[in-house]
């Protein structure tokens, strides 16, 4: 299939990158991973909580240890900017079938914190959901069938059901390669999931030619569920663009507004990237350059939205915007 190349992209002017970025790097973590990124971030019991991905290896030689060493770290903050990293990882599943867990997303529902995460297994990619009240003890509630991941939970029930966004991997049914879309499923109990429906397809996003999927868990606004998504475009000319022999993809962040009562319905969609890789820590010197992947979005009382994102699959960063500006982007379209 011929790839329609995307060309140059830029971030929306409503977004402000935190000038002290990145807010978390491998050097901040006492047990010395090589990369820390793709964190889930939320507010829980009066403080900010970050659960972040650890990949281990040697940055000097641009080599990583086997993926089975990947686990999740924990940090707390009083202001959402300065983070106190805990002395050891907080979560990781591994057994004869499970290879690793990674890419956490945090959502507080009815006073408990739920964590979605990705799982690599010997028989496919799966998405998991666990619940915790102390970030030391996690109860795993659900593991999906392969191949599905990038799951995020809505912060409240909708029509008496829990709801999640997700990105299944239908390789056979979509022509044998990347062509992945954003879907929605619901559940009566966070264990059994169904009633699945397509929310957005790759063809709906002008700045994607490869795949799209959920990013940070949605936040409620009077106009709808404010929802970030990741969008990927591929360009064969990019060549070596990071540690790997070749990295031809670019990850950007998009934003949409979903109906409050039926989030399968898109009521607003910004047709340009909310964020595109432009800063040095997003576009150069990383494990995979030209990558922005939001994993946490917090609406403050004054209307500020804190958007936490992994950059270049290497560090964790912060950007801010006003919620009214983000909603306006979605409703006006461009």
C-alpha positions as CSV (number, residue, x, y, z in Angstrom):
1,X,0.0,0.0,0.0
2,X,1.3,3.4,-0.9
3,X,2.0,5.6,2.1
4,X,0.7,9.2,1.9
5,X,3.5,11.2,3.6
6,X,2.5,13.8,6.1
7,X,5.2,16.4,6.0
8,X,6.1,19.0,8.6
9,X,3.9,19.4,11.7
10,X,3.8,21.9,14.5
11,X,2.2,22.1,18.0
12,X,-0.8,24.2,18.7
13,X,-0.1,27.6,20.1
14,X,-2.4,26.9,23.1
15,X,0.2,24.5,24.5
16,X,3.0,25.7,26.7
17,X,5.9,23.3,27.4
18,X,7.2,23.5,31.0
19,X,10.5,25.4,30.7
20,X,12.2,23.1,33.1
21,X,11.5,20.0,31.0
22,X,12.1,17.1,31.3
23,X,10.4,16.7,34.8
24,X,11.8,13.2,35.2
25,X,14.9,11.5,33.8
26,X,16.8,8.3,34.4
27,X,19.3,10.3,36.5
28,X,16.5,11.0,39.0
29,X,15.9,7.4,39.7
30,X,18.0,5.7,42.4
31,X,18.0,2.2,40.9
32,X,19.5,3.4,37.6
33,X,17.3,2.6,34.6
34,X,18.5,3.8,31.2
35,X,15.1,5.3,30.2
36,X,12.1,6.6,32.1
37,X,9.0,7.6,30.1
38,X,5.3,7.0,29.2
39,X,4.1,7.6,32.8
40,X,0.6,7.6,34.2
41,X,0.0,10.6,36.4
42,X,-3.0,11.5,38.6
43,X,-4.0,13.3,41.8
44,X,-4.7,10.9,44.7
45,X,-5.3,11.6,48.3
46,X,-4.0,15.1,48.1
47,X,-0.8,14.7,46.1
48,X,0.3,14.0,42.6
49,X,1.3,10.4,41.8
50,X,3.4,9.3,38.9
51,X,3.9,5.6,37.8
52,X,6.5,5.5,35.1
53,X,8.1,3.0,32.8
54,X,11.7,1.8,33.5
55,X,13.8,0.3,30.7
56,X,17.3,-0.8,31.6
57,X,20.6,-0.7,29.7
58,X,23.6,1.5,28.9
59,X,22.9,4.9,27.4
60,X,26.6,5.4,26.6
61,X,26.5,2.5,24.2
62,X,22.9,2.9,23.2
63,X,22.1,-0.7,24.2
64,X,19.2,-2.0,26.2
65,X,18.9,-5.1,28.4
66,X,16.3,-7.7,27.4
67,X,12.7,-6.4,27.6
68,X,12.0,-8.8,30.5
69,X,13.8,-6.3,32.8
70,X,11.2,-3.6,32.2
71,X,9.2,-2.6,35.2
72,X,7.3,0.4,36.7
73,X,8.6,3.1,39.1
74,X,6.8,5.4,41.5
75,X,7.1,9.1,42.3
76,X,5.1,11.6,44.4
77,X,4.9,15.4,44.1
78,X,3.3,18.3,46.0
79,X,3.1,20.5,42.9
80,X,3.1,18.2,39.9
81,X,6.6,19.5,38.9
82,X,9.2,18.5,41.4
83,X,9.1,14.7,41.9
84,X,10.3,12.5,44.8
85,X,11.1,9.1,43.3
86,X,10.6,6.1,45.6
87,X,13.6,3.8,46.2
88,X,12.4,0.8,44.3
89,X,10.1,-0.2,41.5
90,X,6.4,-0.6,42.5
91,X,5.0,-3.0,39.9
92,X,6.0,-5.7,37.4
93,X,4.5,-9.0,36.3
94,X,6.6,-11.8,35.0
95,X,6.1,-15.6,34.9
96,X,6.3,-18.4,32.4
97,X,3.9,-16.6,30.1
98,X,4.3,-12.9,30.9
99,X,7.4,-11.2,29.6
100,X,6.9,-7.7,30.9
101,X,4.5,-4.9,31.9
102,X,4.9,-1.3,30.9
103,X,3.2,2.0,29.8
104,X,0.9,2.6,32.9
105,X,-2.2,4.9,32.9
106,X,-3.8,6.0,36.2
107,X,-7.5,6.8,36.8
108,X,-9.1,7.5,40.2
109,X,-12.7,6.1,40.4
110,X,-14.7,6.4,43.6
111,X,-11.7,6.9,45.8
112,X,-9.6,4.0,44.4
113,X,-6.7,4.3,41.9
114,X,-6.9,2.0,38.8
115,X,-3.9,1.4,36.6
116,X,-4.1,0.2,33.0
117,X,-0.9,-1.2,31.7
118,X,0.5,-3.1,28.7
119,X,1.6,-6.7,28.9
120,X,3.9,-8.6,26.5
121,X,3.3,-12.3,26.6
122,X,4.6,-15.3,24.7
123,X,1.3,-15.5,22.9
124,X,0.6,-11.8,22.1
125,X,0.2,-8.3,23.4
126,X,-2.4,-7.8,26.2
127,X,-3.8,-4.9,28.2
128,X,-4.2,-5.2,32.0
129,X,-6.2,-3.4,34.7
130,X,-5.1,-3.4,38.3
131,X,-6.4,-1.5,41.4
132,X,-4.4,-0.1,44.3
133,X,-4.9,2.1,47.4
134,X,-1.2,2.4,48.4
135,X,0.9,1.8,45.2
136,X,2.6,-1.1,47.0
137,X,-0.1,-3.7,46.7
138,X,-1.9,-4.1,43.3
139,X,-4.8,-6.4,42.6
140,X,-5.0,-7.4,38.9
141,X,-8.6,-7.4,37.8
142,X,-8.4,-8.0,34.1
143,X,-6.1,-9.1,31.3
144,X,-7.4,-8.8,27.8
145,X,-7.2,-11.2,24.9
146,X,-4.3,-10.6,22.5
147,X,-3.8,-8.3,20.7
148,X,-5.0,-5.2,22.6
149,X,-3.4,-2.5,24.7
150,X,-3.1,1.3,25.2
151,X,-6.1,1.1,27.5
152,X,-7.4,4.1,29.5
153,X,-10.3,4.3,31.8
154,X,-12.9,7.1,32.1
155,X,-12.9,8.5,35.6
156,X,-16.6,7.6,36.3
157,X,-19.3,5.2,35.2
158,X,-21.3,6.2,32.1
159,X,-24.8,4.8,32.0
160,X,-24.0,2.4,34.9
161,X,-21.0,0.9,33.1
162,X,-17.2,1.4,33.4
163,X,-15.8,2.5,30.1
164,X,-12.4,2.3,28.5
165,X,-10.7,3.4,25.3
166,X,-8.3,0.9,23.7
167,X,-6.2,0.2,20.6
168,X,-6.5,-3.4,19.3
169,X,-4.0,-4.7,16.8
170,X,-6.0,-6.3,13.9
171,X,-3.0,-7.0,11.7
172,X,-4.7,-9.8,9.6
173,X,-7.9,-7.9,9.2
174,X,-6.3,-4.6,8.3
175,X,-4.0,-5.8,5.5
176,X,-1.1,-7.3,7.3
177,X,0.6,-4.3,8.8
178,X,0.1,-1.3,11.0
179,X,-3.4,0.2,10.6
180,X,-4.7,0.5,14.2
181,X,-7.6,2.6,15.4
182,X,-9.1,3.8,18.7
183,X,-12.0,1.7,20.1
184,X,-14.3,1.8,23.1
185,X,-15.6,-1.0,25.3
186,X,-17.6,-1.1,28.5
187,X,-17.9,-3.3,31.6
188,X,-20.2,-3.9,34.5
189,X,-17.3,-4.8,36.9
190,X,-13.9,-3.9,35.3
191,X,-13.4,-7.6,34.7
192,X,-15.6,-8.5,31.7
193,X,-15.6,-6.2,28.8
194,X,-17.7,-5.9,25.6
195,X,-20.1,-3.8,23.6
196,X,-17.0,-2.7,21.6
197,X,-17.3,0.2,19.1
198,X,-15.0,2.2,16.9
199,X,-14.4,5.8,18.0
200,X,-11.8,7.1,15.6
201,X,-10.1,5.5,12.6
202,X,-6.7,6.4,11.2
203,X,-8.4,7.8,8.2
204,X,-10.1,10.4,10.4
205,X,-6.8,12.0,11.4
206,X,-5.0,14.1,8.8
207,X,-1.7,13.8,10.5
208,X,-1.6,10.0,10.8
209,X,-0.9,7.4,8.2
210,X,0.1,4.5,10.4
211,X,-2.0,4.2,13.6
212,X,-3.8,6.1,16.3
213,X,-4.9,5.1,19.8
214,X,-5.7,6.4,23.3
215,X,-3.2,8.6,25.2
216,X,-4.1,10.1,28.7
217,X,-7.3,9.1,30.4
218,X,-10.1,11.5,29.5
219,X,-11.3,14.4,31.7
220,X,-14.9,15.7,32.1
221,X,-15.8,19.1,30.8
222,X,-19.3,20.6,30.3
223,X,-18.9,20.2,26.6
224,X,-17.8,16.6,26.6
225,X,-15.0,14.2,27.5
226,X,-11.7,15.9,26.7
227,X,-9.6,13.1,25.2
228,X,-6.0,13.0,24.0
229,X,-4.9,10.4,21.5
230,X,-1.6,9.4,20.0
231,X,-1.2,9.6,16.2
232,X,1.6,8.0,14.2
233,X,2.9,8.8,10.8
234,X,5.6,6.8,9.0
235,X,8.2,8.1,6.5
236,X,10.6,5.6,5.0
237,X,13.2,8.3,4.4
238,X,13.8,9.0,8.1
239,X,16.3,6.2,8.4
240,X,18.3,6.0,11.7
241,X,16.6,8.3,14.1
242,X,17.6,7.2,17.5
243,X,19.4,4.2,19.1
244,X,17.9,1.6,16.7
245,X,19.2,0.8,13.3
246,X,16.1,2.5,11.8
247,X,13.2,4.5,13.3
248,X,10.8,5.8,10.6
249,X,7.8,6.8,12.8
250,X,6.8,10.1,14.4
251,X,4.4,10.1,17.3
252,X,2.3,13.2,17.8
253,X,-0.6,14.0,20.3
254,X,-4.1,14.8,19.1
255,X,-7.2,15.9,21.0
256,X,-10.9,15.3,20.6
257,X,-14.1,15.8,22.5
258,X,-16.4,12.8,23.1
259,X,-20.1,12.9,24.1
260,X,-20.7,12.9,27.8
261,X,-23.5,10.3,27.7
262,X,-22.3,8.2,24.7
263,X,-18.5,8.6,24.3
264,X,-18.6,6.5,21.1
265,X,-19.7,9.8,19.5
266,X,-17.1,12.3,18.6
267,X,-18.6,15.8,19.1
268,X,-15.4,17.7,18.4
269,X,-12.0,16.9,16.8
270,X,-9.0,19.1,16.3
271,X,-7.7,18.3,12.8
272,X,-4.1,19.3,13.5
273,X,-1.7,18.0,16.2
274,X,-2.1,19.3,19.7
275,X,1.6,18.6,20.1
276,X,4.3,17.6,17.6
277,X,8.0,16.8,18.4
278,X,9.8,20.1,18.3
279,X,11.8,20.6,21.4
280,X,15.3,19.0,21.5
281,X,14.3,16.4,24.2
282,X,11.5,15.3,21.9
283,X,13.3,15.3,18.5
284,X,16.9,14.4,19.1
285,X,19.3,12.4,21.2
286,X,16.7,9.8,22.4
287,X,16.0,6.1,22.1
288,X,13.4,6.9,19.5
289,X,13.4,10.5,18.3
290,X,10.3,12.4,17.2
291,X,8.1,10.9,19.8
292,X,5.4,12.5,22.0
293,X,3.2,10.2,24.0
294,X,0.8,11.7,26.6
295,X,0.0,9.4,29.6
296,X,-1.5,11.7,32.2
297,X,-3.9,14.7,32.1
298,X,-4.9,16.6,35.2
299,X,-7.5,19.4,35.3
300,X,-6.7,21.9,38.0
301,X,-9.3,24.0,39.9
302,X,-8.2,27.2,38.0
303,X,-8.8,25.5,34.6
304,X,-5.2,24.7,33.9
305,X,-4.6,21.3,32.3
306,X,-1.3,19.6,33.1
307,X,-0.4,17.2,30.3
308,X,2.3,14.7,31.1
309,X,4.0,12.9,28.2
310,X,6.9,10.7,27.3
311,X,9.5,12.3,25.0
312,X,11.7,10.4,22.6
313,X,11.0,7.2,24.6
314,X,13.6,8.5,27.0
315,X,12.3,11.1,29.5
316,X,9.0,12.4,31.0
317,X,7.9,15.9,30.3
318,X,5.1,18.4,31.1
319,X,3.0,20.8,29.1
320,X,0.1,23.0,30.1
321,X,-2.9,24.7,28.5
322,X,-6.2,26.1,29.7
323,X,-9.2,23.7,29.5
324,X,-11.3,26.3,27.6
325,X,-8.7,26.6,24.9
326,X,-8.5,22.8,24.5
327,X,-12.3,22.5,24.2
328,X,-12.4,25.4,21.7
329,X,-9.8,23.6,19.5
330,X,-12.0,20.5,19.4
331,X,-15.2,22.4,18.7
332,X,-13.7,24.6,16.0
333,X,-11.8,21.8,14.4
334,X,-8.8,23.8,13.2
